[in-house]
Amino acid sequence: MTDAEMSKIEHEDWMERTRKAKENPFYNNRCAECFKKMGLAMRFECRCGKAYCLNHRNSEAHHCSFDYQRAGIISIIRNNPLVEADKLQDRI
């Protein structure tokens, strides 16, 4: 094998090990975007289910996968039920 092929295999191996490390519970107290260690005061839980640091707390900063538009539509539907009035002919 050439050096380029070996470096490509090493890079792929490194990427696989990094993916497995992210799933490790050790990273629960770290930002999901930059892996910065966070305390309780600097930890922000997003609706996508991950914890982020102060710099990545906004959905635009960490490319959030949560669909805010659909959640808004569902909350409007739940909070505003359909109201139908009685017919006047049946009341008299």
N, C-alpha and C positions, 0 to 999 in steps of 0.2 A: 504494500500500500504506500501511496505517496504521502508526503507531509500534509497536503491540503485535505486529503480524505481522512487522515487521522485527526486533524484539527476539527473537521466537520463532525465526526463521530463524537469527539470529546465535547463539542459544543452542544450537540443533541443530548448527550448524557447529562451534561450540566443543567440543561433546560428541564429534563425529566426529574432530576433530583430537586430542583427548585419548586416544581409543581407539587411534588410529594411533601416538601417542607411546608408549603403554604397550608396544606390540609392538617398539619400537625397541630394539636391543641396548644403547643407552646406559643403560637402566634395569636392567641385569643386576646392578649393585652397589647397588640400592635395594630397599627393602621393597615387596613387591607390594601391600600394603594402604595404607600411608601415604606411600610414596615417600621415606622418610627414607634418607639416604645411609648405608651400612653399611661397616664395615671387616671384615677376616677374623674377628676375635674376636667381633663382634656379629652375625654372619650365621648364621641357622638355616635349614637346608633341611627342608622338610616332605615328607611322603609324597605330597602332591598335586603335587609337582614345582616348587614356587615357593620363593623365599627370603624370609624375614621377619625383622624386627628383634626386639629383646628384648621389646617390648611385645606383639607379635602372634605370638609363636612357638607359643603354644598353639592347638590346633585350634578351640577355642571362640572365640578372639579374632579369628580371620580367616575364620570360616565355611568350614572345610575341606570340600572335595568328596570326600575319600578316605573309603571305606567301611570303617571299622575293624572293625565287627562281622563283615562278610563275610571280611575278611582273617584274623580270628581263627578262624573256622570252617574255612577252607581250611588254615591251619597245623595245626589239630588233626587234620584228616583226613590230612594228609601225614605227621605224626609218629606216628600210631597206626594202622598197617596192620591189616587184618583177619587174625586168626590162627585157623586151623582145626586141631583136634586129629585125629590118626589114629584110625581105628576099631579097637577091640580085636579084633574078629572076624577081621580081615585079618592081624593080627600073630601069631596062634597057629597 
